[in-house]
Amino acid sequence: MSFSFSAIPANLISQSLRQFLNGHFDSIYPTQTDNQVHQIQSELQSFWNTRERDLLHEVLVKQHQGVKLTPNQEFNIHALRNKNALTVTTGQQIHPFLGPAFVWAKVTSTILKSKELSSKLGVPVVPVFWMATEDHDFEEISSVPFLGKQYHWNVSHGGPVGNLDTEGVATIFEQMKIDFQHDEKVLDFLSQFEGIYGKGISLTEASRQLVQKLFGETGLLIVDPNEAIWKKHTQDIWLRELGEQPFEALSVQANKLKELGLKAPITPRQTSMFYYGNELRLRIDKKNDAFQTSGGEFSWDTEQLKEEIASFPERFSANALLRPAYQQRILPNLMYIGGPAECLYWLQVPDLIRVHKGVVPLLQLRVLMHLSAPSIEKKLLNFPWDKCDWFDTEDSLLERLMENEFGNLSLTQQIPKLKEQFESIWESLYQLKHPKLKEIKKEHQGVLKSLQNTHDDFLKDGFDTHIAPKVKQLKALKSSAFNEKSPLERNLFWMEWDFKLGGFPEITNWPDGYLWLVSK
């Protein structure tokens, strides 16, 4: 296995995110300057008093009772009682067998960033993995691809995924062992999952055990936000969501984004809460001065809902926009590490976090990564550009290939030149008031269209020429390994690449950018 770093390929992140990373949106979100880092550090240390830290310590001890803590974890749990200690957090909806490969990149980015900040600031900075146990989109986690096979977890459920019994995942695990019963290498790899999933074990418990197994030695702490103690402690958030101020904060920020030419990724709602009822997680909608769940299962007037929150705060949870505000109230977060989509919707929430009495953290894009194989690397040698360039569009790469092969004879170059010549001729004929200008112009346009069609057809298959195999190979690589709309880090899973790589590399100094991994 080998690995290397590069700049982030241009087409892998949006122009909006690139502008944010370059500090162009400092008017709407804190920028990572030294002054801003120290300001946020100071705000967090002012807010996080002894009471807040004692509660955090209590919950972390409680939630980690089911795992054998490593020395680094024990140190970090107790370090968070220190008035100066901070956290760096990333989160992800929990998934059987960890999920897509990028989850490893998220967690590793968080661990390394916490070390960097701790050294820079001279205070404990603890890495935290936020298990999004309250998400309820089961479809997102129901499929598990592994070595060319697709496994499906079938269960009827509309509640938080963390509560799911993993008996079905254990069934998938047993089927994998049957499918690969003659491959000792695969069976040895699968043995690490033995006993993690099974009847009576929730997805939350299983995910904690797996993340602990993979990252516990680093000191990573694993947090479940679906915690009654925290919900009670932050019930002012749920109560404040019944008024207008949170929605107004989101609306004002959406307008700020619009002024910068950005579209808010998530449409704000009058209230950003969900309610647990009938074993389901139900969205709460505000209608005039009353509230009801989206399907009409439960309804309250304002006073009734206040009473429900006061009596049962654990029945309420945050949507994607409210989650950062909740997170900033239960963790002393200096920074959040997010993926490309996450970073953009975090731009919507700084005012909402402040409304709910939290401190806005810094925002860092996780390291992106590409997972390759020697066979792919060999094919890349047939083409004249860097690996980063492969995430350009297929049309652009095909045109560059033609220019490289044919130079000035490439239709890509010749058609625009011919069009310029025709336009010059049309202008001359216009000046001469030529009676057949329209007919000549139409004939020329027909020639241009015919040449363009020939050019486009050639790009599709290369016709029957020496270039045809390269065209076919380029298209195959673009549709699989280098598909910028669906990168491998999203559609291939951690467990498959961990197996193929023989274990992900241990990286001690992780620069911002793009990680290239090549299997053995």
N, C-alpha and C positions, 0 to 999 in steps of 0.2 A: 504494500500500500504506500502511496505517496500523497502529499498534499502541498498546496501552494495557495497564495493569496493574489488577488488582483483587484482593480477598481470594479465597482458594481456595473455590470453591463447596462448600457443606456436604456434598453427596452424592458428591463425587469421591474423598474419602479416608475410611477407616474411622474409627470413633470411637476405636479403639485408637491409631491413628496420630496423630489429633488430640490425644489426651491426651499422647502422647510429645512432640509438638512444643510443647505447653504446659508441659513440664517436670514432668509428673506421675509419671514413671517414673525419677526421678534415683537411686532406690535400686538400680536394676538396670542403668543405663547412664549414662555421663558426660553431664552437661548442659552446654550451651554458655554457661557463665559465664566471665568474664575469668579468675577463679582457676583454673578447670578447663583453660582454654586454655593458660595458662602452666605448669600442672603437667604436662600431656601434652607440651608443648614441651620441658620440662626432662628428662622421662623419655626422650624420643626422642634428645636430644642426648647423654645419658649412654650410651645403648645404641649409638648409631651412631658407632663409633670409626673411625679411619683405615682399618683393614682392611675394614670393612663398606662404607665409601664408595668405596674403590678398586675393590672388586668391582662395586658398582653402576655406577660410571663405565665400567669395562671392558665390562660387558654392554650398557649403553646405546649406547656407541660402536659395538659389534659389531652390534647390532640396527638401528641407523640408517644402516648403511653403504649400503643400497640406495636411499637418498633423498638429495636435495640439501638439506642442512640450511639453514634460514634463520638469520640472525644471532641472533634470539631463542632459537632451539633450541640453537645452539652455546653461547650464554651459559648457558642452563639446565643443559645437560649438565655443563658444567664447574663451575657453581655448586654442584651437588650434592656436590662434593668438599669443600665448605666445611663445617666441623663444625656450623654453625648452620642449614644449609639443610634445608628440609622439603618435603613434597609434599602436594597435594590430588588425590585420585584418583576417577575414576568408571570403570565397566566395562560391557561389553555383549557378548553373543554376536555375533560378526561375521556380517554379512549382505550379500548382493550389493546394491550401490548404497546402502550405509549402513544401510538398514532403515527401521523406523518413524520418523515425524517426531520422536518424543520423544528419539531418540538425539542429535539436534542440540541439544535443550534440555539434555540431560545434560552434553554436552561444553562447551557455552557456559556453563552454570552453574558448572562446574569451573574454567574459565578465569577467570571473573569473581571467583569466591570466592578463588582463589589470589592474585589481585591485591589484593583487599580485605585478606586476612590478612597478606600481605607488607608492605603499608603500615602495618597496625596493629602488627605485631610488629617491624618493622625488620630482617627477615632475608629471604633468598630463599625464596619459597614457589612451587614449580614445579607446574603442572598436568600431570596424567598421564591418558592414556586406556589402560585395561587391556583389550586385545582378548581376549575369552574364547575363545581359539582351541581350548581343550581340551574345550569342550562338544561333545556328540555327538548332540544332538537335531536331526537334519537336517530333520525335518518343520517345525520352527519357522522355518526360513530358506528353504524350498524354493519359496515363492510370491512373486512380485513383481507387485503391482498398479501400473498406470500409465495414467492418463487413460481410465479405463473399461474397460481390458483387463486380463486376468490372464495372467501368464506363469509357467511352471512349469519349475523346474530338476530334471530327472530324473536321479538317480544312485543306485546301490545302495551304501550306505556305513554303517558302524557305528562308525567311528573318529572321532577329533577332527576337527571341521569345518574347522579351519585347514589341514589337510593336503589338502583337496579340490582337485583340478585344476579350474580355472575355464573350461575349454573350453566347458562347457555354458552358463555365464553369457555368454560371448562369443556363443554361438548366440542367446540371448535378446536380446542387444543388437542383433544383425543383424536379428532379426525385428521389433524395435521400429522400426528404420530403414525396413523395408519397409512396415510398417503405417502409418507416418506420412510416407511418401515425398513426399507433396504438400504437406506443412506445413513450410515453411522455418524457422519459429520453433522447432518441435519438433526438427528436425534439427540446428539450430544449438546447441540446449541439449544434445542427446545427444552432440555432438562432444566434450564435456569428458571423456567416459568412454572415448574412443578409446585403445586400447592398454593399458588397465588390466587387462582380463580376457583370458584366452586360454590355449591349450594350453601346458602346462608352467609356468603361473603358479598358485601356490597361492592359496587364499582368504586366507591370512594375508598374503602379499605384496601381493595386490591391495587388501586392506582398508587396509594401511599406506599404500599409494600414494594411495588416495582420501582418507583422513583427513588425510594430509600436505597434499594439494592444498587441502582445505577449511580446515584449521586451523593449518597449519605456521607461518604468519606470526605467530601469537599466542605461539609458544614452546612449544606443547603437545608433550609427549613421548609416544611411542606404544610401549607395552610388550607384548611377547608372553611370557606366563608359562611357556610350554612351552619352557623353556631348560635344557639339561643342566647348565650351570654353577650355576644357582640351585638346581636339584634336588639336586645333590651338596652344596652349601653348607648346605642345610636338611634333610639326611637325618635329623637328629634328630627332625624332625616325623613322618616316616614310621615311624621306629622307635618313637616314643612312642605312636603310634596302635595298636600291637600290644598295649599294656597297657590297664588299666582306667581310668586317670586321665582321659583325654579324654572318654570316654563318661559318666563320673561328673560331669564339669564341665557337660556338656550337660544331663544329667538334673536336676542341682541347679538350673540356670538355668530349665529347663522348669517346675519346681515353683514357682520364684519368680514366673514369669509367671502360672501358674495361680492363685496367691494374690492376684494383682492382677486376676483375672478375665479373663486373656488366654490364648489357646490358642497353643501353639508352632506356627508355620506349617509347619515341616519336622520330621518325626519323626526323632529321633536314632537312629543305628545304632551297633553295637558298634565299628565302625571306619568312618572317613569317607573311605576311599581308593578310587581306581580303579587298574586295572592295564592297561598296553598290551600286548596279546598277540594274535597271529593277525590283525594289522592292525585290531583292534577295541579299544575302550575298555570294559573290563569291571569291574563293581563287585566289590569284595572283601567277602566275608561272613565273619564269625567264627563258628565252630561249635565249642563247647567250647574246647579248646586248639589247634584247628587252623584253617586259613584256606583258603578256596577262592573262585574267581570265581563269580559268580551262576549261570552255566550249567554249572559243573563243569569248565570247560576246563582250569583250572590249580588245583593244590592244594599247600599247604605246611604243615609243622608250624612252630612259632614260630621255631626256630633256622634252618630253611631259608629262611623269609621274611626274617629278619634278614640272612642272607647275600645274598639276592637284592637287598635294598635297598642293602646296602653295595657290591655289585658293579655294580648297574644302577639307580641312583636315578632316572634319567630315565624309567624305565618306570612311575613312580608319579605320580598326580595327585590333586588334592583335589576333593571334592564341594562343593556349595554352602555347607555349614556350615564346612568346613575351609578353604575358599578365603580367607576374611578372615584367618585365622591365618597362612597362607602369604604372603599379600599384605603383612602387617605385618612379616614377617621379611625381605622383599626390598626394601621401600620405606619411607622414613621418613615415613609417612603421618600427618599431623596430623588429616586429615578425609577421610571417604568421602562422596561425593555419590551418593545412590541414589534409585530410584523408590519408589512407595508400597509395593509388595510387598517390595522389597529391604530397606527400612528396618525392616520388621517382623521379617524373619528375622535381621537383624543384632542385634536385641535378644536373640537366643538365644546369641550367641557370645562375649561379653566374657570369661567365665571360661575358655573354650577358648583364646582368644588368649593369655591370661596363662599357661595351662598350657604352651603351646608357646613361651614366652619372648618374646612380642611385647608391644607397647604398644597398648592399646585406643584407637582414634582417636575423634574426635568424629564425629557422624553428622548429615548435612544432607539434607533432602528436596530433590530437584531442583525447579526451577521447572516447574510444569505449564502446559500451553498449549492454546488452542483456535484452530483454523484455520477462517476463515469466508470468505464471498464476498459481494459487494455485494447479490446477489439474496437471500441469507439475511438480511442486515442490514435490507433493505427489509421483509421479511415480519415481522420482530420488532417493527416499529412498530405492527402491528395488535394488540399485546398490552400489557397495562398493568404489566409488571414489568421489573426489571433483567435484564441478560443472565445474571448469576450465578444468578438464580432458575431459569433454564431447566434446571439439572441436578437440580431437585427431581423427585420421581416424577411420572409421567404422571397418575395419579389425583389427586394433590394439585394439580397445575396445572389440571386440568379443573375441579375443585371451586372453585378460586380464580377461574377464568374465569366460572363460573356465578354466583358471588357478585358479581363485578364487573358482570355483565350484568343480573342480576335483583335484586340487593340483598336486602332482607328477604323477597322472594318466592322466593328460591332454596330448593329442596327440601333442599339441603345444610344450611341453617339451620333449616328448618321441621320436618323429621323428628325431630331430637333434642328440639325443644320439644314436639312432639306426644307423643313417648314419655314425657317428664316429666309431661305432663298426664294421660296414661293411667295412669301409675304412681300418681299422686295419687288418681285415681278408684278404682283398685284398693284402695288403702289405706283410703279412706273406706268402700268396700263391704265390706272385710274387717272394719272396726270395726262395721259394721251387721249383720254376719253374714248378708249377702245370700245367699240360697240358690242364685242362678245366677252367682256370682262366677266360677267356672271357665269357664262358657260365654261370659260377657262378656269375660273376659281373653283367651280364645282368639280371639274375634271381633276384639278390638282388635289382637292380635298379627298377625292376618291382614291387617288394614288397614295396619299398619306394614310388613309384608313386601311387600305389593303396592306401596306407595309407594316402598320401597327399590328394588324391581325396576324400577319406572318411572324412578326417579332414575338407576340404573345403566345402563339402556338409553339414557337421554337423554345420559349422558356418552359413550356409545359413538359416537353419530352425530349428536346434536343434533336428531333427528327432522327434519321438514321445516320448519325455522324459520330465522330470520335468523342463528342461531348455528351452524348446521350447517357452513358453509364454514370457520369458525374452528376448530371441533372437528377437522375433517379436516386442516386446516393444522397445528394443534398436534400432532396425532399423527404427521404426517409429519416435522415438525422433531424431535420427541422420538426417533423411531426412527432418524434419520440423524445430523443434526448434533449433537444434544444428548442422546445416549444415554449415561447415566451409567455403565452397565455395560460399555460399549465405546466410550470417547471417541475422537474422530477422531485424536488424537495417537498412538494405538496402531494403528488399522486403516488409516490413510492413511500413505503413505510419504514420507520426506524428499524424494525426487527429484520426486515429483508436486507437492508444495507449494513446493518451490524454483522449479519451473517456473512455477506459477501466481502466486507472489508476485513473480517476477522477482528472486529472491535474498532470503534471510532478512535481516532488519534487523541492522545493527550496533548492539549495545546496550552502552553503556559503564558503566551503573550499573543493576545488576539487583537489584531488591528481592525478598525472599521473597514468593511469592504465585503469581498466575495471569496468564499472558500471553495477551492477545487479539490475534490477527493477522487482518487483513482484506485480501484480495487486491485487485488493481487492478480 
